[in-house]
Amino acid sequence: MQIIENSTIYDVIIVGSGAGGGMATKILAEAGLKVAVVEAGPYFDPAAPEQQTQFKWPYESPRRGANTVRPFGEFDSAYGGWDIEGEPYTTEEGTDFRWFRSRMLGGRTNHWGRISLRFGPNDFKRKDMDGLGDNWPIGYDDVKPYYDKVDKLIGVFGSNEGLPNDPDGFFLPPPKPRLHELFYIKGARKSNIPVYPSRMSMLTKRINDERGICFYCGQCSRACSVYADFSAGTCLIFPAQKNGGQIDLFVNAMVREVTTNEEGKATGVSYINKEDRKEYQLKGKVVVLAASACSSARILLNSKSKQHPNGLGNSSNIVGRYLHDSTGGSRSAFIPDLMNRKVYNEDGVGGMHVYTPWWLDNKNLNFARGYHVEVWGGMGMPSYGFGFNHNEFNKYFGINVGGYGNPLREEVKQYYGSVMGFGGRGESIPQKDNRCEIDPTKVDEFGIPVLKFNYKWTDDEINQVGHMHDTFEEIVHNVGGHLLGDKPTIEQKNGIYAPGEIIHEVGTTRMGDDSRTSVVNKFQQLHDVDNVFIVDAGPFVSQADKNPTWTILALSWRTSDYIIEQLKMQNI
Amino acid sequence: MDRRKSIKSLILGGVAGGLALNGCKPENVEPTGENIASGAEAHFGRTPEEKEQIAKLNATQFLNAHEVETLTVLVDLILPANDTYGSASDAGVIDFIEFMTKDYPKFQTPIRGGFMWLDHKSNKDFGVEFKTATPEQQKLILDTIAYPDVEVPEPKRPLEVQFFSLMRNLTLTGYYTSKIGIEDLGYVGNTPNVWDGVPEDVLKQHGVAYEDEWLAKCVDQSKRNTKAEWDEKGNLLT
């Protein structure tokens, strides 16, 4: 049976099944709308034996978990990565961008760190605070009710601390810190750097009868087979199907463009079926793009017509512009006081149990905005790379490095769990010229013109990452540790990650009241075409120093409510 | 949770066509039982394309018979058996290194060249190939390459020192990711459990402690199964 060219007219076609698309699917389908979800990758269920990587041992893989195929290692659940065969992208000479894509049901929510931070009141009004970038046309109060609902629907652990720009929520209780995290707390506090329980979307406590509770295998990046952590497939799309939602799921379907009629209104989408490599059309009253910031921009720019010669929704020439990713800097250290550990199961949740939100005032600093600090360490499951330079730290004790034979066994154990690492994730200033656009000279294997990126960090971002390194060094010094590797120099741009490497890219279809300077209005509806909405991170005006997922979810819910209301009023 | 139902509803959702076109057939997502681990025994989560790539790599051989024999001697010098645990070759390190030379072709020349260096050195010093030299002779050679000068950055170290470091890295990583090695290490995770903090004796050993104020925020594991309810201010009631 062919699904295509059928006469079904969907109420809504949703392109993409990650955080934004998953939430829209749940809200719109449960409201009784007939929904088509179009996903570029295969069906994925972490409980399906064939797709499961949770609880696998490294020796079940011939490469023992090495990352030669999947960028985060063999057992990471993301299908795709920065480079996908047959799906190239280009960069303007002298600029840099690395575009991560997950092709699968649930998209990147299957493997992300699940750090789930609300934006605070300041994050929506940054221009008011430092004159840089732009304010969002909405404020925290517009989003707060949705953050609250997302907390309760999906589940997030954390603690209410009354912080001004890291708002309280409806938290599940956090897990206790692990040993390296107690060291982190000790070291950070010596320098008056605050530490709090982290805020992540794993169920430390039951929230409903549908999902399992976290059993602390530390493998969230492998996707949870009992659905105890958040991913869009398991927590939004499957439940919506179970609740009777009319959802037609089109997988391995790569959307080429949004189709439009004589009036310039959207009529649906066309996509390439990856299996038979033919193009098909779906018809719908409303099109919701949730393909990820850059993919949605690409679809819009490729949707050229007589009515929209510059691409759909692009009368402003803003589509693709203001692309920005989080800043990133990282460092690790050897902590002698963490040597000679008694071995016990400290897998914990997959990721950090404690973190540091941004804590300083920029007045005395040489950069704008801030960053949070993530911490890692502990006695994890060995994988490819374990045991490399096994006794390298001997040098700190004046002992020979290297050797062979049975003494290695003791040395490996001596150092197991004695390394701690830090990641700084910060806010960058959106720049109009940081952008993706269509490269007219190249197509992907589906014949769809590809994106060309043009992105440069400014001094604000580079200096901010320099500050991260100062912070890491201070903390390590406070716990008597040895920093590994050299501190990156200013010539090395302080070690700032390439744009796109933190995988928080946002801003390509930004939100605003003025149709000349923005792409969507405050309900994420195209200024130019009222039946097209964007619910991924494209509409973000700014990024905050926070991972974008919780905000994508809240805004997607808000937009979905708006779509339902507008359909009822027959406005679209 | 009834996964069977959710999968059925997916198919009823109208995707029959979609699934038929999908590389992942419906029978593939059918759960085979409640036990997650045993249900997935034969797989480790590869996509069809990934499986194909692994099969392709496995169908070719990089190391020749002489190199495999040399490698076996070498990895077992790096990590021999002891009274309790098997040696590196017992732990499957040979297959692992053979696979990695194909999976990461940059290893090929340094490894192949490294074996040539070993034989050259052994022939010159003892008149025999490395693999047939006595253990004492083999160790005399290793002693010259097994202790890198840490003041010299790795890429500037002599090729044979770099070669040995690479072989030791691959041997140890292969060993400690094997069943034998994981047991030797004592890693006890990768299993459902309930994390309830660092044991008291460990806290003492490392000179740290939990603060009451912090612990008060943390999960009470005896109530993990009780459904979460909050008051309107976000205070957890249950």
Interface residues (C-beta under 8 A of the other chain):
Chain A: M1 Q2 I3 I4 P42 Y43 F44 D45 A47 A48 P49 E50 Q51 Q52 T53 Q54 F55 K56 W57 P58 Y59 E60 S61 P62 R63 R64 G65 A66 T68 V69 E74 F75 S77 Y79 D148 K152 G155 F157 S159 N160 D168 G169 F170 F171 L172 P173 P174 P175 K176 P177 R178 L179 L182 F183 K186 P197 T204 K205 R206 I207 N208 D209 E210 R211 G212 I213 F215 Y216 C217 G218 Q219 R222 S225 V226 Y227 F238 P239 Q241 K242 G244 G245 Q246 I247 D248 L249 F250 V251 N252 A253 N273 E275 D276 D337 L338 R341 K342 V343 Y344 N345 E346 D347 G348 V349 M379 G380 M381 P382 S383 Y384 G385 F386 G387 F388 N389 H390 E392 K395 N400 V401 G402 G403 Y404 G405 N406 L408 R409 V412 K413 Y416
Chain B: M1 R3 K5 S6 I7 S9 L10 G13 G14 V15 A16 G17 G18 L19 A20 L21 N22 G23 C24 N28 V29 E30 P31 T32 I36 A37 G39 A40 E41 A42 H43 F44 G45 T47 E50 Q53 I54 L57 N58 L77 I78 L79 P80 N82 Y85 G92 D95 F96 F99 M100 D103 Y104 L142 A146 Y147 P148 V150 F164 S165 R168 N169 L172 T173 G174 Y175 Y176 T177 S178 K179 G181 I182 D184 L185 G186 Y187 V188 G189 N190 T191 P192 N193 V194 W195 D196 G197 V198 P199 D201 V202 L203 Q205 H206 G207 V208 A209 Y210 W214 L215 K217 C218 V219 D220 K223 R224 N225 T226 K227 A228 W230 G234 N235 L236 T238
